[in-house]
Amino acid sequence: MNQLELGFFDNLVRVQLDGKTIGRITTWA
């Protein structure tokens, strides 16, 4: 895995984590 793929994968994981967090906040609101 090269640096570009690693960066893309890291961003993908962060987006998914942010989406889950936003979903929980929306559910609680």
N, C-alpha and C positions, 0 to 999 in steps of 0.2 A: 504494500500500500504506500503510495507516494504522498508527499506533503499536501498536494491539492485534494486528493481523495480523503485524507485524514481531516483536513479542514472542513470539507463538505459534510462528512459524517458527523463531526462535532457540532456543526451548525444545525444539522437535522435533529440530533438528539436534544439540543437546547430548545429548538422550536417546539418539539413534542412535549418537553417538560413545561415550557411556558404555556402551551395550550391546555395542559392538564390543570395547571395552577389557575389559569383564567376561568376554566370550566368550573372549578370548585368555588371560586369567588362568586361567579355568576349564580351558581346553585344556592349559595348561602345568602346572597343579596335579596 
